[in-house]
Amino acid sequence: MFADGSPTLEWRKSSHSSSKGQCVEVAGTPNVLAIRDSKDPDGPHLILMPAAWDALAAAIKGVEDVL
């Protein structure tokens, strides 16, 4: 459980993960969103506030549009 009282995160694989084992998992609560490497579930996690997640997703979409 997080310090803010949020429950343990339930991770799901991103629908944009590759079939070559390069997988990103995401989890969220109303207060935070988390990202981790599925190959290293006990490794570091990137924890973001919802507004930061929205900005990151928009930036990634912008890169995808260029590629």
C-alpha positions in Angstrom: 0.0 0.0 0.0 1.2 3.5 -0.8 1.6 6.2 1.8 -1.5 7.9 0.5 -3.6 4.9 1.4 -3.9 3.7 -2.2 -4.2 -0.1 -2.6 -1.4 -2.2 -4.0 -1.1 -1.6 -7.8 -2.6 -4.1 -10.2 -0.3 -4.3 -13.2 -1.4 -4.8 -16.9 0.7 -5.1 -20.0 0.4 -2.1 -22.3 -1.4 -2.8 -25.5 1.5 -1.2 -27.4 4.1 -3.6 -26.0 6.0 -5.6 -28.6 5.9 -9.3 -29.1 9.7 -9.4 -28.8 9.7 -9.2 -25.0 10.0 -5.4 -24.9 7.0 -5.0 -22.6 5.8 -2.1 -20.5 3.3 -2.6 -17.8 1.1 0.1 -16.3 -1.0 0.3 -13.2 -2.9 3.1 -11.6 -5.0 4.4 -8.7 -7.0 7.7 -8.7 -3.9 9.5 -7.4 -0.9 7.9 -9.3 0.0 6.0 -12.4 3.0 3.7 -12.5 5.1 2.3 -15.3 7.5 -0.7 -15.1 9.5 -3.1 -17.3 7.7 -6.4 -17.4 11.0 -8.2 -17.5 12.1 -6.7 -14.2 8.9 -6.4 -12.0 10.9 -5.9 -8.8 13.0 -3.2 -10.4 12.4 0.5 -10.5 9.0 2.0 -11.3 8.2 5.3 -12.7 5.4 6.9 -10.6 3.5 9.8 -12.2 0.7 12.1 -11.2 -2.3 11.9 -13.7 -1.4 15.3 -15.3 2.2 14.1 -15.8 1.0 10.8 -17.4 -1.2 12.8 -19.8 1.8 15.0 -20.8 4.0 11.9 -21.3 1.4 10.1 -23.3 0.9 13.2 -25.5 4.7 13.5 -26.1 5.0 9.8 -27.0 2.0 10.1 -29.4 3.8 13.1 -31.0 6.9 11.0 -31.5 4.9 8.1 -33.0 3.3 10.6 -35.4 6.7 11.7 -36.7 8.0 8.1 -37.1 
